[in-house]
Amino acid sequence: MKYFQNTMSSKRIKDMNVCDRPRERMQEKGADALSDEELLAILIGSGSKENPVGNVAHDLLSLIDQKPNLEYEDLKSIKGLGPAKGSLIFAALEFGRRRLPLKRRQISQPGDIYPLIRHYADRQQEHFIVTSLNGAHEIISIYVASVGTINRTLVHPREVFAPAIEQRAVAILVAHNHPSNMNGGEITPSSEDIDVTRRLKQVGGILGITVIDHMIIGGESYYSMLEHEVL
């Protein structure tokens, strides 16, 4: 099965081919085959004349990525998302947090974290994702530290470590997606990826927060620098 083949666009649902509509794709292939935007589009249902549901889902997903601790008032900034749909989305997010808590979930190997972050593989921009862990390597939180191409400017240790310090994390596991490889392909680290990881490990050593691994996700697979003994 191919995961996260995003078919959403600026088209209205009724103008899309039946086989490309999120609800029909979920019924045929299961929820795991849908991107985050498609899942949100099903919850939203429809957009407005000015902002089709695909755009609303995209805008909402961007907001969620940028602000993990979303408040109901934040949803008012999404054009085409009224109070009723906003309440439905906020209730769904809260229900998910209550029923599927990440805390106390122990990570013993890189593959354990992949199912929890693989949905970032369909993003059109690179997302730098951090998983903070306690002393027992149990998940404290998963957050997006930066959005954009990974380089010295956009991935700063401040954004990576600030939440982990606040959470009293003992270790972190970092990851990022390769947008050009969302349907499979090359996911080996670039020289920039390796350089960023080395810098983060140095900063982590000073702070007393171990950088366990740097994973690259794309399509249906991942590359672990720890498993490949790159560092």
Phi, psi and chi 1 to 4 in degrees:
 res  aa     phi    psi   chi1   chi2   chi3   chi4
   1 MET       -  137.4  176.8 -173.9  -66.9      -
   2 LYS   -91.9  123.6  -68.8  -72.6 -174.7 -178.6
   3 TYR   -90.5  149.8  -68.4  100.2      -      -
   4 PHE    57.5   47.5  -45.2  124.6      -      -
   5 GLN   -87.8   88.3  -63.4 -179.1   12.5      -
   6 ASN   -68.8  122.1 -163.5   -9.0      -      -
   7 THR  -112.4    4.6   57.9      -      -      -
   8 MET   -69.7  148.1  -65.7  -59.1  -63.0      -
   9 SER  -152.3 -167.5   67.4      -      -      -
  10 SER   -79.8    0.0   59.6      -      -      -
  11 LYS   -71.3  154.7  -66.2 -179.3  180.0  178.8
  12 ARG   -77.9  154.2  -56.5 -179.9 -169.1  -77.2
  13 ILE   -55.0  -43.6  -66.1  -67.5      -      -
  14 LYS   -67.0  -19.4   65.2  179.7 -178.6 -179.9
  15 ASP   -91.1   -6.2  -64.6  -30.4      -      -
  16 MET   -85.3  153.9  -62.3  172.7   64.2      -
  17 ASN   -59.9  141.8  -67.4  -30.7      -      -
  18 VAL   -54.5  -40.3  174.4      -      -      -
  19 CYS   -69.2  -16.1   61.6      -      -      -
  20 ASP   -97.3   -7.2  -70.2  -24.7      -      -
  21 ARG   -71.5  135.7  -64.6  174.5 -177.5  174.0
  22 PRO   -53.8  -44.5  -27.2   36.7      -      -
  23 ARG   -63.8  -42.9 -172.8  173.5  -60.8  162.8
  24 GLU   -68.9  -37.7  -77.6   72.1   11.7      -
  25 ARG   -64.6  -37.5  -84.4  171.7   40.0   77.3
  26 MET   -67.1  -40.7 -175.6  175.0   70.1      -
  27 GLN   -65.1  -33.1  -67.2  171.1   -9.2      -
  28 GLU   -84.6  -41.8  179.0 -175.6   -4.3      -
  29 LYS  -114.3   -9.8  -60.3 -177.6  178.8 -178.8
  30 GLY    94.4  159.1      -      -      -      -
  31 ALA   -64.5  -29.4      -      -      -      -
  32 ASP   -63.7  -22.8  -79.2   -6.2      -      -
  33 ALA   -82.6   -8.5      -      -      -      -
  34 LEU   -94.8  147.7  -88.1   63.7      -      -
  35 SER   -76.3  168.5   68.1      -      -      -
  36 ASP   -61.0  -38.3  -74.1   -0.1      -      -
  37 GLU   -62.5  -40.3  -76.9 -172.0   21.5      -
  38 GLU   -67.5  -40.1  -69.7  173.4  -48.8      -
  39 LEU   -62.9  -41.9  -67.3  172.4      -      -
  40 LEU   -65.8  -37.3  -73.6  174.8      -      -
  41 ALA   -61.6  -36.2      -      -      -      -
  42 ILE   -65.3  -42.1  -69.1  176.1      -      -
  43 LEU   -66.9  -40.1  -72.3  172.8      -      -
  44 ILE   -69.6  -41.4  -64.1  166.6      -      -
  45 GLY    88.2  -61.8      -      -      -      -
  46 SER  -153.8  157.7   62.5      -      -      -
  47 GLY  -101.4 -141.4      -      -      -      -
  48 SER  -125.2  175.5   63.1      -      -      -
  49 LYS   -59.9  -37.5  -68.6 -177.9  179.1 -179.9
  50 GLU   -83.6  -25.0  -63.3   77.1   15.9      -
  51 ASN  -138.7   94.7 -151.3   27.8      -      -
  52 PRO   -59.0  162.1  -23.4   34.7      -      -
  53 VAL   -58.6  -33.5   64.4      -      -      -
  54 GLY   -61.9  -40.9      -      -      -      -
  55 ASN   -68.8  -40.3  -71.2  -13.3      -      -
  56 VAL   -61.4  -45.0  177.6      -      -      -
  57 ALA   -62.5  -41.0      -      -      -      -
  58 HIS   -64.1  -46.5  175.7   78.3      -      -
  59 ASP   -63.2  -40.3  -66.3  -16.5      -      -
  60 LEU   -66.6  -42.0  177.9   57.4      -      -
  61 LEU   -63.4  -40.8 -177.7   58.5      -      -
  62 SER   -61.5  -40.6  -63.5      -      -      -
  63 LEU   -64.9  -43.0  177.9   62.6      -      -
  64 ILE   -64.1  -40.7  -67.0  172.2      -      -
  65 ASP   -63.3  -40.0  -80.0  -16.3      -      -
  66 GLN   -78.8  -24.9  -65.1  167.2   11.4      -
  67 LYS  -136.0   85.1 -166.5  168.8 -176.3  179.4
  68 PRO   -57.1  -38.7  -22.8   34.2      -      -
  69 ASN   -90.0   65.9  -62.7  -39.9      -      -
  70 LEU   -67.6  139.1 -159.4   65.7      -      -
  71 GLU  -108.0  154.7  -60.0  -69.9  -17.8      -
  72 TYR   -57.7  -38.5  176.3   75.6      -      -
  73 GLU   -61.3  -27.9  -66.9  -63.7  -44.1      -
  74 ASP   -64.2  -28.8  -62.7  -36.1      -      -
  75 LEU   -67.9  -19.5  -60.1  179.9      -      -
  76 LYS   -66.8  -16.3  -66.6 -178.7  178.9  179.5
  77 SER   -78.9  -11.6   65.9      -      -      -
  78 ILE   -85.4  114.3  -55.3  -62.7      -      -
  79 LYS   -68.1  126.4 -173.5  177.5 -179.7 -179.6
  80 GLY    96.3   -0.2      -      -      -      -
  81 LEU  -111.9   99.2 -168.3   66.2      -      -
  82 GLY   -79.2 -179.9      -      -      -      -
  83 PRO   -59.5  -40.8  -24.8   35.1      -      -
  84 ALA   -65.6  -48.6      -      -      -      -
  85 LYS   -70.1  -34.3  -67.2  176.8 -176.9  176.9
  86 GLY   -62.8  -40.7      -      -      -      -
  87 SER   -64.4  -39.8  -63.4      -      -      -
  88 LEU   -63.4  -45.5  175.1   62.1      -      -
  89 ILE   -62.6  -47.5  -66.4  -63.9      -      -
  90 PHE   -63.4  -39.2 -163.7   72.2      -      -
  91 ALA   -65.1  -40.2      -      -      -      -
  92 ALA   -64.7  -41.8      -      -      -      -
  93 LEU   -64.1  -42.6  -67.4  173.9      -      -
  94 GLU   -67.3  -40.6  178.8   60.4   25.2      -
  95 PHE   -62.0  -42.2 -177.2   77.1      -      -
  96 GLY   -62.0  -40.9      -      -      -      -
  97 ARG   -63.8  -37.0  -79.3 -168.8  -72.4  -95.6
  98 ARG   -74.9  -38.9  -67.0 -178.3 -177.5 -176.1
  99 ARG   -85.1  -28.1  -61.9  -64.7  -65.3  179.6
 100 LEU  -125.9   62.3  -61.2  172.6      -      -
 101 PRO   -67.0  139.9   27.1  -35.0      -      -
 102 LEU   -81.8  -27.0  -67.0  174.5      -      -
 103 LYS   -61.3  145.5  -68.5 -177.5  178.9 -179.7
 104 ARG    77.5    1.1  -49.3  -58.1  -62.9  179.0
 105 ARG   -84.7  117.8 -171.9  161.5 -175.3  168.7
 106 GLN   -90.1  139.2 -168.5  172.4   53.7      -
 107 ILE  -108.5  116.3  -58.6  -60.4      -      -
 108 SER  -109.0  -17.2   59.5      -      -      -
 109 GLN  -154.5  157.9   56.0 -173.2   -7.0      -
 110 PRO   -52.8  -36.8  -28.2   36.6      -      -
 111 GLY   -61.8  -20.4      -      -      -      -
 112 ASP   -69.4  -29.6  -66.1  -20.7      -      -
 113 ILE   -88.0  -22.8 -164.1   66.7      -      -
 114 TYR   -55.4  -46.7  175.4   64.5      -      -
 115 PRO   -59.9  -22.5  -23.1   35.4      -      -
 116 LEU   -87.0  -14.5  -56.1  177.3      -      -
 117 ILE  -125.6   -2.0   62.5  173.8      -      -
 118 ARG   -64.3  -20.2   68.3 -179.0 -175.0 -174.8
 119 HIS   -67.7  -13.8   56.8  -77.6      -      -
 120 TYR   -76.6   -8.8  -74.3  102.1      -      -
 121 ALA   -63.8  -22.6      -      -      -      -
 122 ASP   -92.1    0.8   75.5  -44.2      -      -
 123 ARG   -66.9  143.4  -60.2  -64.6 -158.7  -89.4
 124 GLN   -81.0  -15.3  -62.8  -57.1  -50.0      -
 125 GLN  -119.2  157.6  -66.8  174.7  -74.7      -
 126 GLU   -72.0  130.7  -72.4 -169.8   -5.0      -
 127 HIS  -112.6  128.1  -75.6   56.7      -      -
 128 PHE   -97.5  114.0 -160.8   86.7      -      -
 129 ILE  -110.1  137.0  -49.6  143.2      -      -
 130 VAL  -122.9  131.4 -177.5      -      -      -
 131 THR  -109.8  118.1  -58.7      -      -      -
 132 SER   -93.7  141.3   59.6      -      -      -
 133 LEU  -128.6  150.3  -53.3  171.3      -      -
 134 ASN   -88.9 -171.4   63.0   18.6      -      -
 135 GLY   -63.6  -24.3      -      -      -      -
 136 ALA   -92.2    9.9      -      -      -      -
 137 HIS    59.9   35.8  -77.1 -169.9      -      -
 138 GLU   -95.2  143.4  -64.8  168.4  -22.4      -
 139 ILE   -67.9  129.3  -65.2  176.0      -      -
 140 ILE   -93.5  -48.5  -60.3  174.2      -      -
 141 SER  -163.8  164.4   71.9      -      -      -
 142 ILE  -125.8  125.6  -63.1  176.2      -      -
 143 TYR  -141.8  155.9   54.4   92.3      -      -
 144 VAL   -91.9  118.4  176.4      -      -      -
 145 ALA   -88.0  -27.0      -      -      -      -
 146 SER  -160.4  148.9  178.0      -      -      -
 147 VAL  -124.5  125.9  177.6      -      -      -
 148 GLY   137.6 -179.8      -      -      -      -
 149 THR   -65.0  134.6  -58.4      -      -      -
 150 ILE   -73.6  117.9  -67.7 -178.9      -      -
 151 ASN  -156.1 -176.9   56.5   40.2      -      -
 152 ARG   -63.6  -27.9  -70.3 -177.8 -179.6  -88.6
 153 THR   -80.6  -45.2  -58.4      -      -      -
 154 LEU   -86.6  -25.3  -66.9  178.1      -      -
 155 VAL  -106.9   97.3  179.7      -      -      -
 156 HIS  -106.9  138.2 -165.3  -77.2      -      -
 157 PRO   -53.3  -29.1  -28.8   36.6      -      -
 158 ARG   -58.2  -48.3  178.1  176.9   55.4 -110.6
 159 GLU   -69.7  -31.5  -78.2   70.8   37.4      -
 160 VAL   -72.2  -43.8  171.9      -      -      -
 161 PHE   -95.7  -20.1  -74.3  101.0      -      -
 162 ALA   -54.6  -52.1      -      -      -      -
 163 PRO   -64.0  -36.8  -23.1   36.0      -      -
 164 ALA   -63.9  -38.3      -      -      -      -
 165 ILE   -65.3  -45.2  -66.8  172.8      -      -
 166 GLU   -61.7  -34.0 -176.6  178.1   -8.9      -
 167 GLN   -86.0    0.4  -62.9  162.7    0.7      -
 168 ARG    60.4   38.7  -57.6  -66.4 -168.8  -89.7
 169 ALA   -70.6  148.5      -      -      -      -
 170 VAL   -97.8  -26.8  171.3      -      -      -
 171 ALA  -151.1  159.5      -      -      -      -
 172 ILE  -134.2  154.3   61.2  171.7      -      -
 173 LEU  -124.0  122.5 -172.6  153.8      -      -
 174 VAL  -106.5  156.6  -59.8      -      -      -
 175 ALA  -155.9  158.5      -      -      -      -
 176 HIS  -151.0  158.0   76.9  -83.9      -      -
 177 ASN   -97.7  154.4   62.4  -50.7      -      -
 178 HIS  -108.1   98.4  -85.3 -178.9      -      -
 179 PRO   -55.4  -37.9  -26.6   36.6      -      -
 180 SER   -68.8  -12.1   60.6      -      -      -
 181 ASN  -114.7   24.9  -63.9  -54.1      -      -
 182 MET   -64.3  -20.6   59.3 -175.1  -69.1      -
 183 ASN  -105.0   22.0  -68.9  -40.0      -      -
 184 GLY   105.5  162.2      -      -      -      -
 185 GLY   129.3 -154.8      -      -      -      -
 186 GLU   -70.5  121.1 -175.3   61.6   49.2      -
 187 ILE  -129.6   15.8   55.0  172.6      -      -
 188 THR   -71.0  149.9   53.2      -      -      -
 189 PRO   -70.5  145.8   26.5  -35.8      -      -
 190 SER   -84.9  172.6   64.7      -      -      -
 191 SER   -63.5  -33.1   58.0      -      -      -
 192 GLU   -65.9  -39.9  -69.5   79.9    7.3      -
 193 ASP   -60.1  -44.6  -65.2  -24.9      -      -
 194 ILE   -67.3  -40.7  -64.7  174.4      -      -
 195 ASP   -63.4  -44.0 -177.1   56.6      -      -
 196 VAL   -59.3  -43.5  164.6      -      -      -
 197 THR   -63.7  -42.2  -48.8      -      -      -
 198 ARG   -62.5  -40.6  -73.9  173.1  175.6  164.0
 199 ARG   -65.6  -40.4  -69.9 -166.6  -61.9  115.7
 200 LEU   -66.4  -37.5  -68.7  177.3      -      -
 201 LYS   -65.4  -36.6  -73.4  177.9   71.0   70.2
 202 GLN   -65.7  -45.7  -69.1  173.0   -8.0      -
 203 VAL   -64.3  -42.2  173.9      -      -      -
 204 GLY   -61.0  -36.4      -      -      -      -
 205 GLY   -62.5  -37.5      -      -      -      -
 206 ILE   -70.0  -39.6  -64.4  172.8      -      -
 207 LEU   -81.1  -14.5  -64.3  173.5      -      -
 208 GLY    81.2   24.5      -      -      -      -
 209 ILE  -119.4  113.3  -60.7  176.9      -      -
 210 THR   -75.6  131.0  -56.4      -      -      -
 211 VAL   -91.3  104.2  178.4      -      -      -
 212 ILE   -73.9  -41.5  -65.7  176.4      -      -
 213 ASP  -161.4  159.5 -166.9   10.8      -      -
 214 HIS  -127.4  117.3 -173.6  168.5      -      -
 215 MET  -107.3  145.4  -63.5  173.4   61.6      -
 216 ILE  -116.4  126.8  -58.5  169.5      -      -
 217 ILE  -114.8  143.4   57.2  175.9      -      -
 218 GLY  -167.2  134.6      -      -      -      -
 219 GLY    61.9 -124.1      -      -      -      -
 220 GLU  -108.3   15.4  -60.4  175.3   62.4      -
 221 SER  -140.1  176.2   57.8      -      -      -
 222 TYR  -144.6  160.5   69.7   88.3      -      -
 223 TYR  -121.5  125.8 -178.5  101.9      -      -
 224 SER  -108.3  121.3  162.7      -      -      -
 225 MET   -65.4  -30.8  -67.7 -169.8 -172.5      -
 226 LEU   -66.1  -48.8  175.3   64.8      -      -
 227 GLU   -64.7  -32.1  -69.0 -178.8  -17.2      -
 228 HIS   -93.3    3.3  -73.8   83.0      -      -
 229 GLU    52.7   43.3  -59.6 -178.7  -14.0      -
 230 VAL   -72.9  -35.6  172.4      -      -      -
 231 LEU  -109.8      -  -63.1  174.4      -      -
